[in-house]
Every structure is written in structure tokens, then in C-alpha cells.
Amino acid sequence: MRSKNKITPHSLRHAFATHLIEAGVDLLEVQKYFGHESILTTARYTHLTEQTRHNAIDRINGLMDSFTVTWGKVK
């Protein structure tokens, strides 16, 4: 019986790119590292994982916590 999730060089590359981005490496740096001419090619290697979702939520909450709204004015 064959496994559905076959490990290939492409799947390892995809996983590595995802881990780099989850670790906070800028997408443009990942693009340079992988040698892609287009950022769109690099973006195909990324996807939303639980870790990236939690990181995004934490960053958004941190940003929103820095704002104070009083009577319609943002401080």
C-alpha cells in the first residue's frame, strides 16, 4: 500500500520554505535564498499553518492593543 503523502525533493523544499517563514524570515529573503525571479513563485511555497495563523493573530492583537480609542478619536 502506497502512502498518500509521498516525500519528494519538492515537498522537502516546500516544508523548508514554510518553516523559514514561520520562523520570521522575510518572504523576500526566502525568494533570494531559493533563487526565484518572481515573488509569486516563492509565495506558492507558503501556506497558512496553525503556527503562522497564531503568529498573525498575535501580531494583529499586539498592534491593536497599542491603539486607544476615546470618543471617536484614535490616540
Buried (B, 14 or more C-beta within 10 A) or exposed (E): EEEEEEEEEEEEEBEBBBEBBBEEEEBEEBBEEBEBEEEEEBBEBBEEEEEBEEBEEEEEEEEEEEEEEEEEEEE
